[in-house]
């Protein structure tokens, strides 16, 4: 990760800061995504081109390029600053194709069927293969060899596919049977679900036995790739739980969803097993009919070849189609009236008994899968009961539930606190952290704070960043835990003298003054423009050291005393340390700490046991050195 943002990122920040995303659009059928951002200067557009080497272009409200990620020239357009943005030449949009346009594309192609559909019709290889499988056409057949009926079949299947794209629901396919069991049973945290493909429509060339249903394409993509976008996935899950009356992604809620998915999977396995067993029984019952079809097709293939047979069966009432690649046919079994009824797949080279046995095998496989899913469901239910019991115990004691996080909030990498006006202040944990705070988190309007002691952390009062009351608090948290949300807003204004004194006190508490045994120390604050990494001539500065030029604003006799409470930030329960005035004004339960003789690990363990917070989170916010508890307002002890 670079130490500082790239020039392009800085331009994006400059023009889109505090903007509101109002729309996301796709250009035609091309791989071009446009983000429409409403800013004070109007609607800016961020165009993301996802082809060739890729590009990102920022446009002003008039469509003029402010800055492209990569400046380049093409035959039809120029992507440079100051140029009017032009869309690339439009590709074929299969949604707009009629029969004449489709026929024209096929006539003008000299490739095989799958390549023509993938490239010329702009479908991609996956959907092209699906159409070939649905029509029974050999994908490698030259396009010029297609008959009129076969072209009509392709157009019909393509139209049906496009009509179902906008329908509710989506489809996924596991890599193999073992992968399907893993997905159904629940993937371990941190592992990628073993999907092979997801799509908004059913793909005929995919294995139906490995099929997984989803409520939407977004849900299917999240199930497969959601781990790569954990923050967005967590947000969507949080939104769903808020609608359902829960606002916390707990182990219990995850296990509940897993149990529901497993119950649905068991039902699907039993349903597929029943269908397969029924088909096998019907094949056996209609032995003479099935054998007659098999014998006739085998004889016709030997005499005429598959191409002629494929054309001939279109007029046969009992056969829908044949597949030369798989050497199968889709045939109908007679119903009670002796008319074509249920459709079954028959393997031409197999006997009637062997065809029936294939379906019996499928039924047994589905039953075995159902048994495995039942065992997995029992395990999930057992874990769920255990989690619910622990949660009830925590709620009774006022403890917060622990939330597993794949990503921490950015300021948790540093020392941090909330000042009494809600403003955020961060400080370095070591020399490298000091460099990071000054270079990345000390803006032009921010204020630099430092204890007057060697090795003290460099601190930044964030002028336009802090915490505000969460409008949608987590209802699963105890009532005594205040809910806050990290926000960037100019409404904080300039800090007053009280806030500056609090910041100076925290800078002292984070320094060696805490472990030195003294009750007070001195700190100062300056503007960010007074902080420099440039040393005087003949001098040098080590990592984490800076030169302060100009007048310093001193804060003397800052006491080494802090308070610790529990808050929820963006729905995540966290320990919050700060000056007693700041913490005790928002937290109902808190403890007050001063330098002492107790190891902070012991204090952290007590706090973790009484609050449910993670001990590592607590240790990360405590000052460097031993402690003593001077007052406990029901944080550790209960009345």
PyMOL commands that set and color helices and strands:
alter all, ss='L'
color gray80, all
select helices_A, chain A and resi 7-16+94-96+99-107+113-120+124-135+143-145+148-164+177-185+208-210+217-243+251-285+287-304+306-315+352-397+410-413+431-441+490-492+497-509+528-530+580-586+600-611+615-621
alter helices_A, ss='H'
color red, helices_A
select strands_A, chain A and resi 20-26+32-39+42-49+55-59+65-68+72-73+78-79+170-174+195-199+211-214+319-323+328-334+340-347+415-418+423-427+447-451+459-469+482-488+520-527+531-532+547-548+553-559+561-569+572-578+590-598+627-633
alter strands_A, ss='S'
color yellow, strands_A
deselect
rebuild
show_as cartoon
